[in-house]
């Protein structure tokens, strides 16, 4: 039986403005061979996140992705061959495999995963998206029953879960999303109390109408104008959980920062804190147990947007940055 080739998608060049298909190219290479302490992985599902675009702009919490290299990305992968004592063929892991069919990686850099159905939940509600929503809301913002929670990019992989968890905790929830269809989905399907379409009307006015009593917790996925509008509506003692800045990722020049931040933080005694989900991985088991219980009880609905084919990964990321997806977007490779 012939040895399969390893398809790889490279970042052909670093984009200077909006990301396009011309910034990627696919090649074929030989199957990698694992060394001692490594395993050979077959990629099953690749996670697509707005952060993929941010990695092209320079070093963040990880090294920058540079032109000519395999595009970086996390994935659920299956062990094909193991030269490490703690992993065996057939085991599932979460790994930074990059956009390719196969990867050989040190076992110490892998997170062993359970077998669950559907497997896609390992990237959505039980993966980085679910854990980011859980820790970013509960550990950073500490919402209390009766408070008003506003979340941006509310129809996305993280935001859709944040809003539902806030409802589970007894909060009034307002989602900000793009388009009437997404806003209707938030209120009619996910149980949000109100939704704001950031593409229509005066942003400050429409958010104020949706949150007439002000905002106690703002979960920020986007930065820019939406962050600015919410800052001016924060109640005294409000908390802002800074998860991402999508508005600044896919453009040549940085988005304008919110105005009046220092004065507002002082006068309203606000707490504004950023985080990376791996900061809380010591508490990962408890978080997954809570998420699984909410899913089993029907309190937490999981929306997934699965696109088939490694070759479609660039277009899928470009579409995600344009707001095409609802819920967690991923690519099925094998």
Steps between C-alpha positions, in 0.01 A plus 500: 500500500655837403591745774253791499626848423464772757306797365601826666357850471766768525464867575655608170551859612399718792195708404539878517126562496203264484572128487430338164541163326817629333674495839490119515626210291480124533794265460562130549787364707614165633331355805694613811667233716467528878817505710538363853244669723287602201184375335376508143157661485230493236303822515124451531354849560675837478379782723445836329521811716537872446830471687642312198506836323657680796791253498598629156551852637781412738580318823214487749467230766665281237758549224389680186407299192737608223481468124613164365407303812215256559202702619462453874184372660368274770329173416352179627732230370532122526819318590622286209841398636644559844854513635378634836389282793181688585333494157393214273362475148133597497530751785357846438691816591473874466814638335639796313537292187470779248302474177608161367395136482772365730737637764773348717511673839648444848252322726563755777335769284177305452180490705341156507126512433212267582287336233174695481219518247495706301877537480455861388397593856867457595573818302184692590333476837769279665787663313661842494172675412305358793785542747561858385133583553491327838813650653475839331152553636502323836860546617574841348164682505332317793138574401230501767136402460290796390786686334502603135764327286578625150710290263638598159545257208213325676420264213856371485658195659585667833231768519208262444617294799577801720144628467348164583724449804405848622131400470571182696645723773182709513613807308322716244691454174540727199685373194662716232523337157497581129167470319136442587524125443771455762323731744176304464690176557647635824163595646276230356731198519764572765283691746678838500274774638590745224730528200654800325595507132821701490458554126191719537425824680691693764705246693495680835126570473401146404710339775357744755146409391581130543665559839302793651631427848862515386759224466645313797715256300629544147669204329709655222594300194543785255648822646465819294173693478293235677732500800483880510120504493475242779757681715279807516204284609678312778355521849715591799704199603456336160738235367631461148646168387735561206510187287589627152511793259359367174446850364877554491617170353421509129614846394813693411476764773398435860143587590455820698501431871205592720500859621472611860618173651716628790238742627216249473694229681573736791160667530301177465755284684508251217707185478631424151703182470641294216566128513622198306302182550811296583539713814222287651584152376558377855121533541421343163342177632244684713413733214440210259289320760281809541471552123410134445232514771343809340505338156341180636229703675420690182606832656791553261444468125803431282514646151771371265592602147697212348659539156640195322843485338848621594515689170207716617671619820625836363155594366343386826726732705441791262127442535522486878675838506215636285243370750362211292488249782251437776650315794830314484657473152736210430627298205459123475824359360455126552 
